[in-house]
Amino acid sequence: MENRFPILERIEPWDRGMKRIKMKCGRFICVAVVLLLILNAPCLSALEELKTIPTRPGVTQAFLLIRPAGKPVSSVVLFAGGNGRLRLSAQGVEWGEGNFLVRNRERFARQEFLVAVMDVPSDRPQGLWDFRTSAAHAEEVREVIAELKKIADTPVWLIGTSMGTVSAANAATRLKQGGPGGLVLTSTVTKKSRQVTETVNAV
């Protein structure tokens, strides 16, 4: 009877002392791979959690926290563009998953960064328009930085893209105490338009 299970063949040494295992693939291998993917799927997002902290009186700030597998080498706070409203929940990101920084949050974690992705504060459901350059917004960033410091006492970098550069630059400028250790801006907004009334030049 034909053996449908994968067969382990003899091991041959490579020139540099490595070993190669040859395995015949059958349908059992395919089933095993699918099962492994399903079983491991929760592990891919197990280190991502939704955090909500109080900031101003009666106001809370939500952010996604992504922990690296090992000890963090540093921490980063990511700021999305647009109106900044990600609608974060326990299920993840409802809006902005395609944003350059948001979609790469796990890549930062894989490089041993502790990652926070900020949503809008609870009193700004309409978004961050005309709020990114405010002192109140900077104070909320300070509270998120403090939360990251509780987890890992490492420098915290603010990274913003598009309109998120205004939030990052505003916090970096205003926070003399409890502020970031570094600032990174991509696709920086420097000019106003009909829709955009805040730029990095305002901070």
Stockholm file with secondary structure:
# STOCKHOLM 1.0

chainA/1-203         MENRFPILERIEPWDRGMKRIKMKCGRFICVAVVLLLILNAPCLSALEELKTIPTRPGVTQAFLLIRPAGKPVSSVVLFAGGNGRLRLSAQGVEWGEGNFLVRNRERFARQEFLVAVMDVPSDRPQGLWDFRTSAAHAEEVREVIAELKKIADTPVWLIGTSMGTVSAANAATRLKQGGPGGLVLTSTVTKKSRQVTETVNAV
#=GR chainA/1-203 SS CCCCSCCBCCCEECTTSCEECCBCCCHHHHHHHHHHHHHHHHHHHTTEEEEEEECSTTCEEEEEEECCSSCCSEEEEEECSTTCCCCCBTTBCSSCTTSTTGGGHHHHHHTTEEEEEEEEETTCTTCSTTTTTSHHHHHHHHHHHHHHHHHCCSCEEEEEETTHHHHHHHHHHHCSSSCCSEEEEESCCCSCCSSCCCCGGGC
#=GC SS_cons         CCCCSCCBCCCEECTTSCEECCBCCCHHHHHHHHHHHHHHHHHHHTTEEEEEEECSTTCEEEEEEECCSSCCSEEEEEECSTTCCCCCBTTBCSSCTTSTTGGGHHHHHHTTEEEEEEEEETTCTTCSTTTTTSHHHHHHHHHHHHHHHHHCCSCEEEEEETTHHHHHHHHHHHCSSSCCSEEEEESCCCSCCSSCCCCGGGC
//
